[in-house]
Amino acid sequence: MKTHPNASHSRRDFLNSLFAGVLGAGILQVARHRSAWAQALSSAATPGDFEIQKVAGDVYFALAQPWALPNSNAAIFVNSADVSGKPM
């Protein structure tokens, strides 16, 4: 392996690279845990967390209650290709 004659790799360069790698891996690990936590919260929604209102023909509005932790509103469009009338 050839290196440039004026190139020098110091211990400081190595430690900086190592630190950056460890820091990056730590950030990715935290992001993975936060993502799993958010998915667990979103799947834990109970029927009392939203008030479903019919807006028009096959259009509904899900209004999040103020006490619901994953507090967000949603529009629901019902069509035969995506929503079935069968209970789960």
A tleap script that builds the chain and sets N, CA, C and O, in Angstrom:
source leaprc.protein.ff14SB
mol = sequence {
  NMET LYS THR HIE PRO ASN ALA SER HIE SER
  ARG ARG ASP PHE LEU ASN SER LEU PHE ALA
  GLY VAL LEU GLY ALA GLY ILE LEU GLN VAL
  ALA ARG HIE ARG SER ALA TRP ALA GLN ALA
  LEU SER SER ALA ALA THR PRO GLY ASP PHE
  GLU ILE GLN LYS VAL ALA GLY ASP VAL TYR
  PHE ALA LEU ALA GLN PRO TRP ALA LEU PRO
  ASN SER ASN ALA ALA ILE PHE VAL ASN SER
  ALA ASP VAL SER GLY LYS PRO CMET
}
set mol.1.N position { 0.831 -1.165 0.000 }
set mol.1.CA position { 0.000 0.000 0.000 }
set mol.1.C position { 0.885 1.242 0.000 }
set mol.1.O position { 1.736 1.397 0.876 }
set mol.2.N position { 0.694 2.114 -0.961 }
set mol.2.CA position { 1.501 3.326 -1.048 }
set mol.2.C position { 0.751 4.481 -0.411 }
set mol.2.O position { -0.466 4.604 -0.548 }
set mol.3.N position { 1.484 5.312 0.276 }
set mol.3.CA position { 0.903 6.532 0.844 }
set mol.3.C position { 1.673 7.717 0.305 }
set mol.3.O position { 2.803 7.586 -0.165 }
set mol.4.N position { 1.061 8.843 0.380 }
set mol.4.CA position { 1.714 10.076 -0.057 }
set mol.4.C position { 2.884 10.341 0.886 }
set mol.4.O position { 2.744 10.144 2.093 }
set mol.5.N position { 4.025 10.780 0.376 }
set mol.5.CA position { 5.200 10.974 1.235 }
set mol.5.C position { 4.973 12.010 2.345 }
set mol.5.O position { 5.571 11.896 3.415 }
set mol.6.N position { 4.133 13.001 2.113 }
set mol.6.CA position { 3.903 14.030 3.133 }
set mol.6.C position { 2.716 13.719 4.041 }
set mol.6.O position { 2.430 14.483 4.963 }
set mol.7.N position { 2.021 12.605 3.791 }
set mol.7.CA position { 0.855 12.256 4.600 }
set mol.7.C position { 1.311 11.675 5.931 }
set mol.7.O position { 2.190 10.814 5.980 }
set mol.8.N position { 0.717 12.148 6.984 }
set mol.8.CA position { 1.012 11.570 8.293 }
set mol.8.C position { -0.311 11.337 9.016 }
set mol.8.O position { -1.204 12.184 9.005 }
set mol.9.N position { -0.408 10.206 9.624 }
set mol.9.CA position { -1.609 9.850 10.375 }
set mol.9.C position { -1.218 9.814 11.842 }
set mol.9.O position { -0.409 8.992 12.272 }
set mol.10.N position { -1.800 10.703 12.578 }
set mol.10.CA position { -1.430 10.792 13.990 }
set mol.10.C position { -2.420 10.008 14.842 }
set mol.10.O position { -3.479 9.582 14.380 }
set mol.11.N position { -2.043 9.839 16.075 }
set mol.11.CA position { -2.911 9.208 17.053 }
set mol.11.C position { -4.172 10.048 17.240 }
set mol.11.O position { -5.260 9.508 17.440 }
set mol.12.N position { -4.023 11.359 17.175 }
set mol.12.CA position { -5.162 12.265 17.324 }
set mol.12.C position { -6.169 12.060 16.190 }
set mol.12.O position { -7.376 12.038 16.429 }
set mol.13.N position { -5.673 11.908 14.944 }
set mol.13.CA position { -6.563 11.649 13.808 }
set mol.13.C position { -7.331 10.336 14.011 }
set mol.13.O position { -8.533 10.259 13.755 }
set mol.14.N position { -6.618 9.320 14.472 }
set mol.14.CA position { -7.256 8.037 14.726 }
set mol.14.C position { -8.334 8.161 15.809 }
set mol.14.O position { -9.446 7.658 15.649 }
set mol.15.N position { -7.993 8.833 16.904 }
set mol.15.CA position { -8.952 8.976 17.993 }
set mol.15.C position { -10.158 9.825 17.580 }
set mol.15.O position { -11.282 9.540 17.992 }
set mol.16.N position { -9.935 10.856 16.776 }
set mol.16.CA position { -11.053 11.661 16.278 }
set mol.16.C position { -11.984 10.815 15.408 }
set mol.16.O position { -13.206 10.906 15.527 }
set mol.17.N position { -11.404 9.999 14.540 }
set mol.17.CA position { -12.214 9.123 13.688 }
set mol.17.C position { -12.963 8.103 14.529 }
set mol.17.O position { -14.137 7.832 14.275 }
set mol.18.N position { -12.306 7.542 15.515 }
set mol.18.CA position { -12.935 6.571 16.395 }
set mol.18.C position { -14.081 7.208 17.174 }
set mol.18.O position { -15.160 6.625 17.281 }
set mol.19.N position { -13.854 8.387 17.710 }
set mol.19.CA position { -14.884 9.093 18.457 }
set mol.19.C position { -16.089 9.409 17.572 }
set mol.19.O position { -17.233 9.246 17.996 }
set mol.20.N position { -15.831 9.861 16.340 }
set mol.20.CA position { -16.921 10.178 15.417 }
set mol.20.C position { -17.734 8.927 15.095 }
set mol.20.O position { -18.960 8.992 15.005 }
set mol.21.N position { -17.069 7.805 14.922 }
set mol.21.CA position { -17.768 6.552 14.643 }
set mol.21.C position { -18.625 6.099 15.806 }
set mol.21.O position { -19.773 5.697 15.615 }
set mol.22.N position { -18.075 6.161 17.014 }
set mol.22.CA position { -18.827 5.766 18.205 }
set mol.22.C position { -20.008 6.704 18.424 }
set mol.22.O position { -21.105 6.253 18.756 }
set mol.23.N position { -19.795 7.994 18.242 }
set mol.23.CA position { -20.876 8.969 18.402 }
set mol.23.C position { -21.975 8.726 17.374 }
set mol.23.O position { -23.157 8.758 17.716 }
set mol.24.N position { -21.602 8.485 16.127 }
set mol.24.CA position { -22.590 8.203 15.087 }
set mol.24.C position { -23.384 6.943 15.383 }
set mol.24.O position { -24.601 6.920 15.198 }
set mol.25.N position { -22.714 5.900 15.839 }
set mol.25.CA position { -23.406 4.659 16.186 }
set mol.25.C position { -24.357 4.873 17.358 }
set mol.25.O position { -25.452 4.311 17.381 }
set mol.26.N position { -23.945 5.677 18.322 }
set mol.26.CA position { -24.814 5.976 19.467 }
set mol.26.C position { -26.060 6.733 19.049 }
set mol.26.O position { -27.154 6.460 19.543 }
set mol.27.N position { -25.897 7.683 18.140 }
set mol.27.CA position { -27.047 8.447 17.659 }
set mol.27.C position { -28.017 7.528 16.921 }
set mol.27.O position { -29.231 7.639 17.097 }
set mol.28.N position { -27.489 6.619 16.094 }
set mol.28.CA position { -28.364 5.678 15.392 }
set mol.28.C position { -29.093 4.753 16.361 }
set mol.28.O position { -30.260 4.427 16.148 }
set mol.29.N position { -28.418 4.335 17.414 }
set mol.29.CA position { -29.041 3.466 18.419 }
set mol.29.C position { -30.177 4.189 19.127 }
set mol.29.O position { -31.244 3.609 19.328 }
set mol.30.N position { -29.969 5.436 19.506 }
set mol.30.CA position { -31.019 6.225 20.160 }
set mol.30.C position { -32.202 6.420 19.212 }
set mol.30.O position { -33.356 6.325 19.629 }
set mol.31.N position { -31.915 6.692 17.939 }
set mol.31.CA position { -32.983 6.874 16.955 }
set mol.31.C position { -33.801 5.593 16.803 }
set mol.31.O position { -35.024 5.648 16.671 }
set mol.32.N position { -33.137 4.457 16.822 }
set mol.32.CA position { -33.847 3.172 16.700 }
set mol.32.C position { -34.763 2.947 17.893 }
set mol.32.O position { -35.899 2.506 17.719 }
set mol.33.N position { -34.293 3.240 19.100 }
set mol.33.CA position { -35.118 3.075 20.297 }
set mol.33.C position { -36.293 4.042 20.293 }
set mol.33.O position { -37.402 3.659 20.665 }
set mol.34.N position { -36.073 5.281 19.881 }
set mol.34.CA position { -37.169 6.263 19.828 }
set mol.34.C position { -38.204 5.860 18.790 }
set mol.34.O position { -39.401 6.057 19.002 }
set mol.35.N position { -37.758 5.295 17.667 }
set mol.35.CA position { -38.681 4.841 16.636 }
set mol.35.C position { -39.552 3.696 17.164 }
set mol.35.O position { -40.765 3.689 16.952 }
set mol.36.N position { -38.944 2.742 17.843 }
set mol.36.CA position { -39.700 1.624 18.417 }
set mol.36.C position { -40.694 2.127 19.458 }
set mol.36.O position { -41.820 1.634 19.526 }
set mol.37.N position { -40.293 3.092 20.258 }
set mol.37.CA position { -41.177 3.666 21.285 }
set mol.37.C position { -42.368 4.357 20.628 }
set mol.37.O position { -43.502 4.195 21.079 }
set mol.38.N position { -42.126 5.124 19.570 }
set mol.38.CA position { -43.210 5.831 18.881 }
set mol.38.C position { -44.166 4.842 18.222 }
set mol.38.O position { -45.378 5.056 18.237 }
set mol.39.N position { -43.640 3.764 17.645 }
set mol.39.CA position { -44.513 2.762 17.039 }
set mol.39.C position { -45.366 2.068 18.084 }
set mol.39.O position { -46.536 1.779 17.834 }
set mol.40.N position { -44.800 1.796 19.250 }
set mol.40.CA position { -45.571 1.172 20.323 }
set mol.40.C position { -46.684 2.092 20.790 }
set mol.40.O position { -47.795 1.632 21.058 }
set mol.41.N position { -46.406 3.372 20.890 }
set mol.41.CA position { -47.444 4.312 21.305 }
set mol.41.C position { -48.546 4.436 20.266 }
set mol.41.O position { -49.722 4.513 20.621 }
set mol.42.N position { -48.186 4.456 18.995 }
set mol.42.CA position { -49.190 4.631 17.956 }
set mol.42.C position { -50.094 3.413 17.840 }
set mol.42.O position { -51.273 3.564 17.521 }
set mol.43.N position { -49.586 2.219 18.087 }
set mol.43.CA position { -50.418 1.022 17.997 }
set mol.43.C position { -51.246 0.819 19.261 }
set mol.43.O position { -52.118 -0.050 19.285 }
set mol.44.N position { -50.997 1.592 20.301 }
set mol.44.CA position { -51.725 1.444 21.554 }
set mol.44.C position { -52.938 2.355 21.628 }
set mol.44.O position { -53.542 2.476 22.694 }
set mol.45.N position { -53.316 3.000 20.531 }
set mol.45.CA position { -54.466 3.905 20.541 }
set mol.45.C position { -55.740 3.120 20.825 }
set mol.45.O position { -55.974 2.072 20.224 }
set mol.46.N position { -56.542 3.613 21.719 }
set mol.46.CA position { -57.810 2.976 22.074 }
set mol.46.C position { -58.945 3.725 21.401 }
set mol.46.O position { -58.761 4.868 20.983 }
set mol.47.N position { -60.119 3.106 21.285 }
set mol.47.CA position { -61.229 3.765 20.600 }
set mol.47.C position { -61.619 5.119 21.203 }
set mol.47.O position { -62.150 5.966 20.484 }
set mol.48.N position { -61.379 5.346 22.474 }
set mol.48.CA position { -61.731 6.608 23.107 }
set mol.48.C position { -60.766 7.750 22.808 }
set mol.48.O position { -61.009 8.885 23.218 }
set mol.49.N position { -59.674 7.466 22.101 }
set mol.49.CA position { -58.689 8.499 21.818 }
set mol.49.C position { -59.111 9.420 20.679 }
set mol.49.O position { -58.572 10.519 20.540 }
set mol.50.N position { -60.079 8.979 19.852 }
set mol.50.CA position { -60.503 9.758 18.687 }
set mol.50.C position { -62.016 9.847 18.638 }
set mol.50.O position { -62.724 8.942 19.080 }
set mol.51.N position { -62.494 10.946 18.098 }
set mol.51.CA position { -63.915 11.099 17.809 }
set mol.51.C position { -64.041 11.088 16.287 }
set mol.51.O position { -63.500 11.960 15.608 }
set mol.52.N position { -64.757 10.095 15.757 }
set mol.52.CA position { -64.917 9.957 14.309 }
set mol.52.C position { -66.180 10.702 13.887 }
set mol.52.O position { -67.264 10.458 14.417 }
set mol.53.N position { -66.025 11.613 12.926 }
set mol.53.CA position { -67.152 12.407 12.429 }
set mol.53.C position { -67.279 12.191 10.926 }
set mol.53.O position { -66.284 12.208 10.201 }
set mol.54.N position { -68.518 11.986 10.460 }
set mol.54.CA position { -68.749 11.853 9.025 }
set mol.54.C position { -68.791 13.248 8.415 }
set mol.54.O position { -69.560 14.097 8.867 }
set mol.55.N position { -67.983 13.491 7.407 }
set mol.55.CA position { -67.894 14.813 6.776 }
set mol.55.C position { -68.752 14.853 5.512 }
set mol.55.O position { -69.501 15.805 5.295 }
set mol.56.N position { -68.641 13.820 4.684 }
set mol.56.CA position { -69.403 13.721 3.433 }
set mol.56.C position { -69.568 12.243 3.120 }
set mol.56.O position { -69.139 11.400 3.908 }
set mol.57.N position { -70.176 11.909 1.990 }
set mol.57.CA position { -70.435 10.524 1.571 }
set mol.57.C position { -69.553 9.478 2.223 }
set mol.57.O position { -69.968 8.843 3.192 }
set mol.58.N position { -68.369 9.289 1.724 }
set mol.58.CA position { -67.428 8.291 2.253 }
set mol.58.C position { -66.181 8.943 2.828 }
set mol.58.O position { -65.089 8.380 2.747 }
set mol.59.N position { -66.337 10.116 3.404 }
set mol.59.CA position { -65.211 10.848 3.992 }
set mol.59.C position { -65.504 11.075 5.468 }
set mol.59.O position { -66.571 11.563 5.839 }
set mol.60.N position { -64.534 10.710 6.302 }
set mol.60.CA position { -64.668 10.864 7.750 }
set mol.60.C position { -63.481 11.653 8.281 }
set mol.60.O position { -62.444 11.753 7.626 }
set mol.61.N position { -63.644 12.208 9.469 }
set mol.61.CA position { -62.583 12.968 10.128 }
set mol.61.C position { -62.368 12.378 11.507 }
set mol.61.O position { -63.318 12.263 12.281 }
set mol.62.N position { -61.152 12.004 11.828 }
set mol.62.CA position { -60.809 11.476 13.153 }
set mol.62.C position { -60.194 12.617 13.954 }
set mol.62.O position { -59.073 13.048 13.682 }
set mol.63.N position { -60.929 13.095 14.931 }
set mol.63.CA position { -60.472 14.208 15.773 }
set mol.63.C position { -59.855 13.630 17.041 }
set mol.63.O position { -60.535 12.950 17.810 }
set mol.64.N position { -58.592 13.892 17.258 }
set mol.64.CA position { -57.894 13.380 18.450 }
set mol.64.C position { -58.381 14.120 19.683 }
set mol.64.O position { -58.538 15.341 19.674 }
set mol.65.N position { -58.615 13.370 20.730 }
set mol.65.CA position { -59.029 13.970 21.998 }
set mol.65.C position { -57.821 14.624 22.662 }
set mol.65.O position { -56.696 14.162 22.467 }
set mol.66.N position { -58.022 15.686 23.442 }
set mol.66.CA position { -56.882 16.402 24.031 }
set mol.66.C position { -56.024 15.552 24.964 }
set mol.66.O position { -54.846 15.855 25.152 }
set mol.67.N position { -56.581 14.506 25.546 }
set mol.67.CA position { -55.798 13.694 26.477 }
set mol.67.C position { -55.040 12.573 25.773 }
set mol.67.O position { -54.247 11.880 26.409 }
set mol.68.N position { -55.263 12.381 24.477 }
set mol.68.CA position { -54.593 11.304 23.757 }
set mol.68.C position { -53.112 11.643 23.582 }
set mol.68.O position { -52.769 12.720 23.095 }
set mol.69.N position { -52.245 10.725 23.977 }
set mol.69.CA position { -50.808 10.974 23.895 }
set mol.69.C position { -50.320 11.134 22.449 }
set mol.69.O position { -49.618 12.101 22.153 }
set mol.70.N position { -50.676 10.203 21.532 }
set mol.70.CA position { -50.252 10.416 20.135 }
set mol.70.C position { -51.237 11.342 19.427 }
set mol.70.O position { -51.903 10.934 18.476 }
set mol.71.N position { -51.325 12.552 19.879 }
set mol.71.CA position { -52.362 13.502 19.490 }
set mol.71.C position { -52.191 14.012 18.061 }
set mol.71.O position { -51.361 14.885 17.807 }
set mol.72.N position { -52.976 13.468 17.128 }
set mol.72.CA position { -52.984 13.984 15.757 }
set mol.72.C position { -54.336 13.679 15.125 }
set mol.72.O position { -54.978 12.689 15.477 }
set mol.73.N position { -54.765 14.516 14.205 }
set mol.73.CA position { -56.019 14.332 13.508 }
set mol.73.C position { -55.759 13.603 12.200 }
set mol.73.O position { -54.623 13.545 11.729 }
set mol.74.N position { -56.829 13.039 11.606 }
set mol.74.CA position { -56.661 12.307 10.353 }
set mol.74.C position { -57.925 12.383 9.523 }
set mol.74.O position { -59.031 12.473 10.057 }
set mol.75.N position { -57.752 12.347 8.217 }
set mol.75.CA position { -58.872 12.218 7.289 }
set mol.75.C position { -58.942 10.756 6.872 }
set mol.75.O position { -57.910 10.121 6.652 }
set mol.76.N position { -60.164 10.216 6.760 }
set mol.76.CA position { -60.356 8.818 6.389 }
set mol.76.C position { -61.235 8.794 5.138 }
set mol.76.O position { -62.364 9.286 5.155 }
set mol.77.N position { -60.716 8.227 4.068 }
set mol.77.CA position { -61.450 8.107 2.817 }
set mol.77.C position { -61.793 6.642 2.619 }
set mol.77.O position { -60.892 5.806 2.546 }
set mol.78.N position { -63.077 6.312 2.529 }
set mol.78.CA position { -63.525 4.934 2.394 }
set mol.78.C position { -63.801 4.656 0.921 }
set mol.78.O position { -64.538 5.395 0.269 }
set mol.79.N position { -63.203 3.580 0.401 }
set mol.79.CA position { -63.521 3.121 -0.956 }
set mol.79.C position { -63.435 1.605 -0.978 }
set mol.79.O position { -62.802 1.004 -0.110 }
set mol.80.N position { -64.050 1.000 -1.937 }
set mol.80.CA position { -64.145 -0.461 -1.966 }
set mol.80.C position { -62.799 -1.153 -2.174 }
set mol.80.O position { -62.645 -2.316 -1.799 }
set mol.81.N position { -61.844 -0.476 -2.752 }
set mol.81.CA position { -60.542 -1.100 -3.004 }
set mol.81.C position { -59.672 -1.169 -1.758 }
set mol.81.O position { -58.803 -2.036 -1.664 }
set mol.82.N position { -59.888 -0.271 -0.798 }
set mol.82.CA position { -58.975 -0.195 0.351 }
set mol.82.C position { -59.616 -0.529 1.696 }
set mol.82.O position { -58.897 -0.867 2.637 }
set mol.83.N position { -60.930 -0.448 1.819 }
set mol.83.CA position { -61.580 -0.672 3.097 }
set mol.83.C position { -62.679 -1.700 2.900 }
set mol.83.O position { -63.527 -1.558 2.019 }
set mol.84.N position { -62.656 -2.729 3.721 }
set mol.84.CA position { -63.713 -3.744 3.621 }
set mol.84.C position { -64.647 -3.599 4.822 }
set mol.84.O position { -64.255 -3.076 5.865 }
set mol.85.N position { -65.842 -4.051 4.672 }
set mol.85.CA position { -66.831 -3.969 5.739 }
set mol.85.C position { -66.748 -5.123 6.703 }
set mol.85.O position { -67.575 -5.219 7.610 }
set mol.86.N position { -65.769 -6.013 6.540 }
set mol.86.CA position { -65.653 -7.174 7.414 }
set mol.86.C position { -64.996 -6.788 8.729 }
set mol.86.O position { -63.978 -6.096 8.726 }
set mol.87.N position { -65.567 -7.229 9.874 }
set mol.87.CA position { -64.890 -6.945 11.156 }
set mol.87.C position { -63.620 -7.760 11.265 }
set mol.87.O position { -63.523 -8.853 10.708 }
set mol.88.N position { -62.656 -7.230 11.976 }
set mol.88.CA position { -61.377 -7.926 12.150 }
set mol.88.C position { -61.443 -8.876 13.297 }
set mol.88.O position { -60.459 -9.552 13.596 }
savepdb mol mol.pdb
quit
